[in-house]
Amino acid sequence: MGHTEADLAQLLHTGPFHLALRTALAVRGLPLQRVQHHLAHRGIKVGVTSLSYWQQGARRPQRPESMKAVRALEEVLQLPGNSLIRLLAEDVAARADVERPATRSYRSLVEASGVVEELLAELESPADGGLHTVGHHERVRIGAGRELLGRDSQQVVRAHRDGIDRYLAIHWGDPGCDPSRVEVRAAENCRTGRVRRHVEAGVVVAELLFDTRLRAGDTYFFSYGFEDGTGGTSREYVRGFSFAGGQYVLQVRFDEAALPVRCRRFAQASAGAPRGGRAELTVSGRHRAVHLVEQGVRPGILGIDWDWA
């Protein structure tokens, strides 16, 4: 669906910055190489990669020369003066209560990722598992004690080589999680195979066996879940992507006895990168849930975090 001037006007008012920039580029019909050329004409050097990161929310313009480029972008894209600059400032303000500690430190995420590699190696997993994700709908449940109760996934994958008959699902518990008590639940079109757990890292890796062996190009639908409830207070849910994929939908539902005061979505290029792509999310009164939708997943991290007070 194409973007309209009305969409652009709305996003210039509400933000976030990266969506406003992406929509402006689409409405004006300017490819990034052409934008780079226009900026170079004004004496401003910005790489196409940087422009791409800005519109994805994977990076945020921060340095003086980057801010100069944003002001020039307002001219190139025929936008009201200071419209993009203002959104950047608002995004920063939204993070200013910020640099509160994440549920997991970056160091612990990196260390845990090493653990995951070890567990995957135990299950003889190739680097990409032979599958591309076409679509993934994930529902996360937060309990009355502010704990991660569990999560449910519906996933569609496509095989890119013959003989694929399984998927390896990874569960990262919150601090205090007891992986020995986390239950793996195979639902539609799969059954549970081997399960590996790492207590110190709070990680569970489960082998989900398909009901058939796929050939290259075949698609497959299956669903599964993890029942947790063993960790401490949950403050965010993060999903990492090693490869580009299709649509990803994340819904976080809260118990009516414990509703957060604020929720935001975010994106990161990697665990150590700054969080960008910030957008406020409103908990719906009836369903007590928030969600995000990413149409074309890129390698990196997507997530939702929330404040309890």
N, C-alpha and C positions, 0 to 999 in steps of 0.2 A: 504494500500500500504506500503510495507516494505521500510525501510531506507537503503541506500547504503553508501559505503565508500565515494563516491563522494559527497553525501548529507552532510556527516559528515565533510569532508574537507571544503566544502563551508561554513557551519555554524561556524566552528572553525575560519574561516577568517572574517565572517561578524557579528557573534553573532545573537541574544542576548545569554547571558550565559545560561539561562535555557533551551532554545531550543537545544543548542549545547550539553549540558549535557544529555538531554532526548534522543537525537539522538545517542549519544555515547553509552548510556546504551542499546538502542535497537539494534544497530549494533553489539555490543559485546555479546548481548544475556544474559546479567547479570541481574537477579532480584535484587531488592533492599536489600533483606535479605542477598544475597550472597556478595553484595558490602559491606554491614555493617560488615560481617564476615572478609573480606579482610582488611578492615580498622582496625578492632579490632586486627588483627594479627600484625599490624604495631603500635599498642599501641594507636590508635585513636578511641575514643568513639563518635559515631554519631548515633542518633536514626533513624530508618527507616522513621518515620514521617518527620523528618527534611530533609532527602534526598528527600522524596517525594515532600515536599514544594519547595525545591530548583529547582527540574526539572519542577515543575508547574509554577514557577515564582511567587508563593505566598509568599515566603520568600527569603531573600538574605543572603548568608554567609557574615558575617561582623566581628565577634569576632576573636581574634587571633587563638583560637583553631579551629574555622570553616575554616579559611584560610589555616591552616595546613592540614585540612582534604581535601580541594580542591586540594592542591599540591599532596597529596597522591592519590586522585582520578585520576589525570593525569597519575600516574604510573599504577594504577589498570586497567584503561581503555585503557592503551597503547596509550596515546596521547602525542604529542610533549610537551616538558617542557614549563611551563608558559602559555600554550595555554588557559586554563580556567581562570587562574589568570588575564591574559591580558584582556579577555572579561569582567570580573568583573570590572576591572579598567575603561574600556571604558563605561560600563553601568553607572558607578558612574559619569563619566565625562559628560555623556549625560544628567545627572540629575543635574549637578552642577549649571547650571543657574537657577536652580531648585527652590529651595524651595520657588519658587514664590507662592503667595497665590492661592489656587484652587478657582474655581468659587464659590464653597460652602465650608465653613469651615467644619472640621470634626464634630465640636459641632453642627452646624446647620443641618448636615446630620442626626446625631443621634436624635436631637430634632424632625426633620421632620419625622423620622421613627416612632417615638411615635405617631405623628399625624396620620400617615398612619394606624397604628394599630387601632386607635380610629375610623377612617372612615370605615375601613374594618369591625370592630365590628358592626357599624351601619347597614352595609349591610349583617349582619349575615353570615360572611364568616368563614368557618372552616380554620384551620391553613394552609392547603395546597390546598384548593379549590377542592380536589378530582381529580386533573389533574397532569399529568407529561408532560413537554414540550419535544416533539420529535425533533422539529426544529423551529427556530425563525429567520426570516430575517427582519432586521430593517433598514429603510432608514431615515436619519436625514438631514434636509435641513437648511442651514445657509444663511441668507439673505445679501443683499448689505450693510445693516447697521450693519453687524456682529451679528445680532440677531438670535435666534432660531426661525425659521419660523414655523416649525412643524416636525412631524415624522409619518412614515407609517410603519405598521407591518403586515407581513404575518406569521401566526403561525399554527403549527400542534401540537395538544395535544392528549394524550391518557388518557382515564378515568381509574382510578384504583378502582372505586366502581360504583355501579348502580345509575342511577337517576341524573347524572350531566347534567345541561342544561345551564350553564353560565360560564363566565370568568370575573374576575375583573382586569381591566387594570389601571395602575397607571402612571400618568404624573407628573414629577418634573420640574417645570419651573425654569429658571435662575433668579437670584436676580432681583427684579423689576417686575417680572411676575404678571399679574392680572388674577387669575384663573377664575374670573367671565366672562372674555372675551375669554377664551380658549374654542374652539369648539371640541366636540367629534364627530368623523365620523365613523359610522359602515359601512363597505363596503360589503365584501362577506360573506354570510352564517351566519350573525348575525344581531342583531338590538340593538339599545341603550336602556337600561333600566334606572335604577336610577343613578343619578350622584351626587357625593358629592365633595364639594370644600372647601379648607381651605386657606383663603387669606394670613394670616401671613406666613405660611410655603410655599406658592406657589405650592400647591399640588391639583391635581384633581384625583379622583377615579371614574371610570366609569364601570357600570355593562353592559356587552355585553351578550345578550341573544341568545342562539343557536336556530337554526331552528328545532332541534330535541333533544330528551332526550337520553343521552348516557348510555350504559351499560358498565360494567367493561370490559376493553380490547378494547373497540371501540376507533378509532382515529377520529379526526375531524379537518378540515381545515377552517380557517376563517381569515379575514383581517380587519383592522381598523386603525384609525389614530387620531392624535390630531393636530389641527391648533392653533398655539400660536402667535408668533410675538409680544408679549407684554412685554418681558423682556429686560434687558440691554445687554451689550456685552457678547457673549457666548465664553467661552474658553475651554470647554470640554463637552463630553457627557459620562455619567456614567450609567451602568446598573448593578443592584444588583441581585443576585441569592440566594434565601433561600434554594433551593434544587438542587441536581445534575440533569442534564438534557442532552438533545441531542446537536445537532449542533446550534451554535449561530453565525450569521453573522451580523456585524454592518457596515454600509456604511454612511459616512458623506460627503455630497456634499456642495460645497461652490459656492457662486455667483461669476461670473467672475470679478465683480467690487470690490470684497473684498476677496483676497486670502491670507491665512496664510503663514508665512515664514518657519514654521516648524510644523510637526505633529508627534505624537508618540502614540503608544498603551501602555497600562499598565494593571496590575492586582494587586489586593489587597485581602488579606484574609478577611479583614473587614474594616469598615470605618476608624478605628483608626490605622490600620496597615500601615507600610511603603509601598510605591508603588514599585513593582518589575515588572519583565517581560517586561522591556522597549524594544521597537524596533522602529526605525525610520520608518516613512511612507512617501512615496513620492506622492504628489498630481499629479494625471494624468492630462496632458495638455488638453485632449479632454473633459473628463467628469468632471474635477475639483473636484475629489473625492478621498477619501482614505477609506480603509476598513480593518477589521480584521475578522478572521475566527477562532472559537474555536470549535473543533470537539466534545469534551465531556465536557460540562460545569460542574464545581464543585461549591459548595457553596462559595460565595465571590462576588467580584466586578471585572468587566471588563470595559474598557473604552478607549477613544481616547481623547487626549488633544492637544492643538495647541497654537502657539505663533503668535500674529499679527505683532509684530515688534521686 
